[in-house]
Amino acid sequence: MVTGDTLGIGDLARRTGVPVRTIRFYCDEGLLEPARSVGGHRRFDPAEVDRLTLLRRLRGLGLGLPLIADVLDGARSLDDAVAAQRAALDREVATLAWRRSLLHAVERSPDRLEVLAAVQDGFAAHDVLVDLWQPMTAAPIPSDTARMFLDISAPPPPELPTPAQVVAYAELVLLATDATFTARLRESTLVNHDRIADLGSLHTAVAEACELAAPLIAAGTRPTPGPALDRFVAAHATALAAHDSPQFRRALNKRTAFDRHPRMRRYWHLAGELTAKPVAPGIAHTWLLDALDGSIG
């Protein structure tokens, strides 16, 4: 029954189809703010009918209470709230797909349980790889270039990974958490970073050299000097304000020796299994280093 300009909780329940106990819950959560009668009963402004109706519909879509509160209070638009909920569901679906493939991988190779246990969560595993390579983008560098570099070096987990890809990712994480491996990688990759004024241009030029090398690799060509290697060396020489010379090439070859190490090759091979490219950039980079080493030797 309506009393004055307010509604009782039963009236609100009948007008909206929301059970009384649910309305009480929403009040306790701060989503509805009733007044109190002299007798201490909840009284609701008629405008709460529309608010509760919207709340019920949003709950029907599966939105969480914090998102709904933001929409009701005008702190977030409906479009933004729906997009946020969809993103959360996308992450949940990806997590379930990852765990499903993880279980398949364990079924196929029970002896690899210890290795696979390191990647129970694909998103957390990706963070491990990003932490390994993030320091290489510490200098001023365009955001899109940094993103490209990290996507290559720390490939995101596939949305629908195969058991083999989960195994590959687990091996990547084990390498990325190996203290000796990470120390040697950073000693090699971070050398001269403080002397490079434009790290973004270096990354872009190296990527161009890798693209030149890709068709050669796809054709089965052995690492050999040529335009791709010249572009690669020139990229480093320009970044360090130096000139391409036999002496510079020897110094570059010495500095990048670890990048030709079997464990580094294994890292790029595994990363390549997670990408759709015929020739992964990491594989092309190693090919260029082999070409450099062979030309000096």
Secondary structure, 3 states (H helix, E strand, C coil): CCECCEEEHHHHHHHHCCCHHHHHHHHHCCCCCCEECCCCCEEECCCHHHHHHHHHHHHHCCCCHHHHHHHHCCCCCHHHHHHHHHHHHHHHHHHHHHHHHHHHHHHHCHHHHHHHHHHCCHHHHHHHHHHHHHHHHCCCCCHHHHHHHHHHHCCCCCCCCCHHHHHHHHHHHHHHCCHHHHHHHHHHHCCCHHHCCCHHHHHHHHHHHHHHHHHHHHCCCCCCCCHHHHHHHHHHHHHCCCCCCHHHHHHHHHHCHHHHCHHHHHHHHHHHHCCCCCCCHHHHHHHHHHHHHHHHC
